[in-house]
Structures are given as C-alpha cells and as structure tokens.
Amino acid sequence: MEMKRKLRNSELDRKTITEFKNAKKTPLIVILDNIRSLNNIGSVFRTADAFLIKKIYLCGITATPPHKDIQKTALGATDTVDWEHTDSTLELVSKLQEENIKIISIEQAENATMLNDFNPTSNQTYAIIFGNEVKGVQQEVVSASDSVIEIPQHGSKHSLNISVSAGVVIWDLFNKLS
C-alpha cells in the first residue's frame, strides 16, 4: 500500500505576506453585500487568500477587520487579501463597471446562468457578489449586474451558506480562468 503521510506546514510552500502581495492575482474581485456573520466574512477572506483573489469589497453592514470573530476564521488572510469597505453596493457596481469589470451576482434569478455553464472570457476581470444570509443580493444590485450565476442544487434546500457558496464559485472560476 502506498504511503500517504500528511505534510507538515513547513512543507506546504506557503507564500509570505510580501510574496502574496507581489503574486499575480486571479482576475476576480469579491463583493460581500450586507453580510451579517463575522465567521462567514472571515471564511471568505481565507478562500480569497487560497485562490489569490485581487480584492474583497465589504459593503453596507458587512463588518471589517480587525475583529476577533473575523480573525478566528480568516486565520491571517485579512493581512494578505486587499480589502475595502464601501457603504453602497450599487454605487460600487457602477464604479467597477466604468472600469470595464464585469459584475456577476451569485443568486437564484430569472435567466441566471448555471455555474457549470458559465465560461469566463480570458483577459477579463470579474466581480462576483454574494448576498445577505437571509435576503440574498439586493434586487437593485442583481438588476444592475452584467449577469447572474446560480449554483446548481439538487436537494430539498434552496440555499447554501454564503461562505460555502463563495468557496464553490471562487474555486470554479479560479479553475476556468487559470
């Protein structure tokens, strides 16, 4: 039987903060639209670090680092991933669109594209929006988005935790853009 020894942290070839800051980033921006859970925010930071995301925008009521409950799940990713807070998700969407960034709401909506059917364009930066744990992405933000992606789900529940949704979508787009 083949040996399957777990690797030690020292063997994982992790980037330093400086190496992370200087690394070529995935052309993805994450927008958190009024996220309540500090643990969800921290988890998204950690996922963004894992896949070299350009930036996270924390919008509306979404809390900002430093906060012990964000740090608990982020495990230092708030030091590596660039982030910024803004009051209005809708104003941010307009600003990013003026910079030729394609805006995608992650939501269940009419005419949404299923994640597995979405094919990103190379040399295009995308901003993906994840919404509030109860209400989702604000309707005015969905309406202003360039497109909507839905995560196919086949069980009896109709939603995933926001940090799980972020993990699924970021991993999928990272692979498609790499």
C-alpha beads as a LAMMPS data file, in Angstrom:
LAMMPS data file: protein, C-alpha beads

178 atoms
177 bonds

1 atom types
1 bond types

-500.0 500.0 xlo xhi
-500.0 500.0 ylo yhi
-500.0 500.0 zlo zhi

Masses

1 110.0

Atoms # bond

1 1 1 0.000 0.000 0.000
2 1 1 1.261 3.455 -0.943
3 1 1 2.345 5.707 1.943
4 1 1 0.116 8.765 2.467
5 1 1 1.917 10.868 5.041
6 1 1 0.298 14.174 5.869
7 1 1 2.509 17.124 5.036
8 1 1 3.789 19.410 7.761
9 1 1 3.067 23.142 7.498
10 1 1 6.751 23.727 6.731
11 1 1 6.401 21.525 3.628
12 1 1 3.438 23.416 2.106
13 1 1 5.454 26.153 0.361
14 1 1 3.146 28.886 1.619
15 1 1 3.692 32.454 0.497
16 1 1 4.796 35.124 2.922
17 1 1 2.582 38.222 3.152
18 1 1 5.015 40.063 0.860
19 1 1 5.104 37.186 -1.644
20 1 1 1.287 37.110 -1.633
21 1 1 1.058 40.883 -2.197
22 1 1 3.501 40.612 -5.128
23 1 1 1.980 37.462 -6.685
24 1 1 -0.006 37.589 -9.924
25 1 1 -3.646 37.664 -8.874
26 1 1 -6.651 35.833 -10.252
27 1 1 -8.786 38.386 -12.155
28 1 1 -11.574 38.084 -9.593
29 1 1 -12.952 40.597 -7.107
30 1 1 -15.324 39.501 -4.351
31 1 1 -18.125 41.776 -3.168
32 1 1 -19.908 40.971 0.090
33 1 1 -23.323 42.650 0.087
34 1 1 -24.533 43.193 3.671
35 1 1 -23.148 40.014 5.231
36 1 1 -24.077 39.684 8.915
37 1 1 -21.928 36.764 10.073
38 1 1 -18.388 37.660 11.075
39 1 1 -17.408 33.996 10.688
40 1 1 -18.691 34.000 7.084
41 1 1 -16.667 37.143 6.357
42 1 1 -13.523 35.525 7.765
43 1 1 -14.120 32.340 5.782
44 1 1 -14.431 34.315 2.546
45 1 1 -11.129 36.060 3.308
46 1 1 -9.464 32.677 3.773
47 1 1 -10.876 31.357 0.490
48 1 1 -9.819 34.566 -1.283
49 1 1 -6.279 34.058 0.026
50 1 1 -6.203 30.431 -1.142
51 1 1 -7.067 31.411 -4.722
52 1 1 -5.123 34.710 -4.991
53 1 1 -8.188 36.939 -5.357
54 1 1 -7.455 40.580 -6.281
55 1 1 -9.649 42.275 -3.692
56 1 1 -12.659 41.987 -1.416
57 1 1 -15.187 44.793 -1.055
58 1 1 -17.135 44.778 2.209
59 1 1 -20.399 46.620 1.600
60 1 1 -23.127 48.072 3.799
61 1 1 -23.421 46.359 7.189
62 1 1 -20.613 43.899 6.389
63 1 1 -18.115 44.197 9.251
64 1 1 -14.451 44.974 8.627
65 1 1 -11.194 43.702 10.102
66 1 1 -9.779 43.741 12.651
67 1 1 -12.416 41.858 14.601
68 1 1 -11.758 38.753 16.664
69 1 1 -14.629 36.793 15.097
70 1 1 -13.426 37.617 11.565
71 1 1 -9.839 36.778 12.525
72 1 1 -10.934 33.439 14.041
73 1 1 -11.923 32.081 10.623
74 1 1 -9.686 34.247 8.398
75 1 1 -6.510 32.944 10.085
76 1 1 -4.447 35.924 8.924
77 1 1 -5.952 36.268 5.433
78 1 1 -7.059 39.821 6.292
79 1 1 -3.346 40.693 6.202
80 1 1 -2.821 39.268 2.703
81 1 1 -6.004 39.961 0.720
82 1 1 -6.627 43.607 -0.205
83 1 1 -9.977 44.849 1.044
84 1 1 -12.017 47.999 1.247
85 1 1 -15.319 48.973 2.848
86 1 1 -17.981 50.936 0.995
87 1 1 -21.470 51.884 2.111
88 1 1 -23.296 51.301 -1.170
89 1 1 -23.017 48.082 -3.150
90 1 1 -24.933 49.681 -6.022
91 1 1 -22.530 52.645 -6.277
92 1 1 -19.581 50.231 -6.187
93 1 1 -21.111 48.194 -9.024
94 1 1 -21.403 51.347 -11.179
95 1 1 -17.817 52.376 -10.389
96 1 1 -16.427 48.934 -11.271
97 1 1 -18.457 48.771 -14.488
98 1 1 -16.884 52.092 -15.527
99 1 1 -13.520 50.314 -15.089
100 1 1 -14.699 47.575 -17.519
101 1 1 -15.095 44.986 -14.767
102 1 1 -17.940 42.542 -15.410
103 1 1 -20.339 42.275 -12.467
104 1 1 -21.881 38.918 -11.613
105 1 1 -24.443 38.408 -8.864
106 1 1 -24.455 34.926 -7.359
107 1 1 -28.175 34.424 -6.948
108 1 1 -31.215 32.408 -7.935
109 1 1 -32.889 34.613 -10.527
110 1 1 -34.746 34.537 -13.832
111 1 1 -32.417 33.841 -16.740
112 1 1 -29.486 33.003 -14.458
113 1 1 -26.637 31.008 -15.976
114 1 1 -25.809 27.818 -14.129
115 1 1 -22.257 27.923 -12.756
116 1 1 -21.213 24.834 -14.706
117 1 1 -22.403 26.511 -17.944
118 1 1 -20.607 29.821 -17.345
119 1 1 -17.486 30.317 -19.440
120 1 1 -15.480 33.399 -18.459
121 1 1 -13.648 35.422 -21.079
122 1 1 -9.875 35.439 -20.753
123 1 1 -8.280 38.820 -20.006
124 1 1 -11.489 39.992 -18.318
125 1 1 -11.768 40.867 -14.627
126 1 1 -14.960 39.775 -12.897
127 1 1 -16.529 40.964 -9.645
128 1 1 -18.727 38.347 -8.004
129 1 1 -21.347 39.451 -5.494
130 1 1 -22.510 37.338 -2.569
131 1 1 -25.561 38.496 -0.647
132 1 1 -27.022 38.652 2.808
133 1 1 -27.611 35.327 4.578
134 1 1 -31.412 35.836 4.617
135 1 1 -32.270 38.217 1.765
136 1 1 -29.511 37.394 -0.732
137 1 1 -28.116 40.001 -3.110
138 1 1 -30.264 43.170 -3.168
139 1 1 -32.660 43.196 -6.158
140 1 1 -31.355 46.583 -7.360
141 1 1 -27.829 45.114 -7.392
142 1 1 -28.987 41.983 -9.244
143 1 1 -30.716 44.238 -11.789
144 1 1 -27.551 46.321 -12.282
145 1 1 -25.320 43.246 -12.720
146 1 1 -23.996 42.216 -16.119
147 1 1 -25.074 38.645 -15.407
148 1 1 -26.300 36.297 -12.722
149 1 1 -24.803 32.915 -11.905
150 1 1 -26.694 30.259 -9.996
151 1 1 -25.080 27.292 -8.261
152 1 1 -26.987 24.170 -9.353
153 1 1 -28.535 22.454 -6.332
154 1 1 -30.398 19.158 -6.404
155 1 1 -31.555 18.572 -2.820
156 1 1 -34.549 19.805 -0.847
157 1 1 -32.916 23.003 0.415
158 1 1 -32.717 26.042 -1.825
159 1 1 -29.629 27.768 -0.496
160 1 1 -26.058 27.268 0.646
161 1 1 -24.221 29.109 3.400
162 1 1 -22.590 32.212 1.927
163 1 1 -19.074 31.029 2.756
164 1 1 -19.788 27.682 1.071
165 1 1 -21.225 29.478 -1.985
166 1 1 -18.113 31.645 -2.139
167 1 1 -15.867 28.592 -1.937
168 1 1 -17.720 26.774 -4.718
169 1 1 -17.866 29.770 -7.088
170 1 1 -14.333 31.032 -6.447
171 1 1 -12.827 27.562 -6.925
172 1 1 -14.806 27.019 -10.126
173 1 1 -13.906 30.414 -11.633
174 1 1 -10.265 30.090 -10.491
175 1 1 -10.026 26.819 -12.453
176 1 1 -11.753 28.265 -15.524
177 1 1 -9.575 31.400 -15.501
178 1 1 -6.276 29.573 -14.846

Bonds

1 1 1 2
2 1 2 3
3 1 3 4
4 1 4 5
5 1 5 6
6 1 6 7
7 1 7 8
8 1 8 9
9 1 9 10
10 1 10 11
11 1 11 12
12 1 12 13
13 1 13 14
14 1 14 15
15 1 15 16
16 1 16 17
17 1 17 18
18 1 18 19
19 1 19 20
20 1 20 21
21 1 21 22
22 1 22 23
23 1 23 24
24 1 24 25
25 1 25 26
26 1 26 27
27 1 27 28
28 1 28 29
29 1 29 30
30 1 30 31
31 1 31 32
32 1 32 33
33 1 33 34
34 1 34 35
35 1 35 36
36 1 36 37
37 1 37 38
38 1 38 39
39 1 39 40
40 1 40 41
41 1 41 42
42 1 42 43
43 1 43 44
44 1 44 45
45 1 45 46
46 1 46 47
47 1 47 48
48 1 48 49
49 1 49 50
50 1 50 51
51 1 51 52
52 1 52 53
53 1 53 54
54 1 54 55
55 1 55 56
56 1 56 57
57 1 57 58
58 1 58 59
59 1 59 60
60 1 60 61
61 1 61 62
62 1 62 63
63 1 63 64
64 1 64 65
65 1 65 66
66 1 66 67
67 1 67 68
68 1 68 69
69 1 69 70
70 1 70 71
71 1 71 72
72 1 72 73
73 1 73 74
74 1 74 75
75 1 75 76
76 1 76 77
77 1 77 78
78 1 78 79
79 1 79 80
80 1 80 81
81 1 81 82
82 1 82 83
83 1 83 84
84 1 84 85
85 1 85 86
86 1 86 87
87 1 87 88
88 1 88 89
89 1 89 90
90 1 90 91
91 1 91 92
92 1 92 93
93 1 93 94
94 1 94 95
95 1 95 96
96 1 96 97
97 1 97 98
98 1 98 99
99 1 99 100
100 1 100 101
101 1 101 102
102 1 102 103
103 1 103 104
104 1 104 105
105 1 105 106
106 1 106 107
107 1 107 108
108 1 108 109
109 1 109 110
110 1 110 111
111 1 111 112
112 1 112 113
113 1 113 114
114 1 114 115
115 1 115 116
116 1 116 117
117 1 117 118
118 1 118 119
119 1 119 120
120 1 120 121
121 1 121 122
122 1 122 123
123 1 123 124
124 1 124 125
125 1 125 126
126 1 126 127
127 1 127 128
128 1 128 129
129 1 129 130
130 1 130 131
131 1 131 132
132 1 132 133
133 1 133 134
134 1 134 135
135 1 135 136
136 1 136 137
137 1 137 138
138 1 138 139
139 1 139 140
140 1 140 141
141 1 141 142
142 1 142 143
143 1 143 144
144 1 144 145
145 1 145 146
146 1 146 147
147 1 147 148
148 1 148 149
149 1 149 150
150 1 150 151
151 1 151 152
152 1 152 153
153 1 153 154
154 1 154 155
155 1 155 156
156 1 156 157
157 1 157 158
158 1 158 159
159 1 159 160
160 1 160 161
161 1 161 162
162 1 162 163
163 1 163 164
164 1 164 165
165 1 165 166
166 1 166 167
167 1 167 168
168 1 168 169
169 1 169 170
170 1 170 171
171 1 171 172
172 1 172 173
173 1 173 174
174 1 174 175
175 1 175 176
176 1 176 177
177 1 177 178
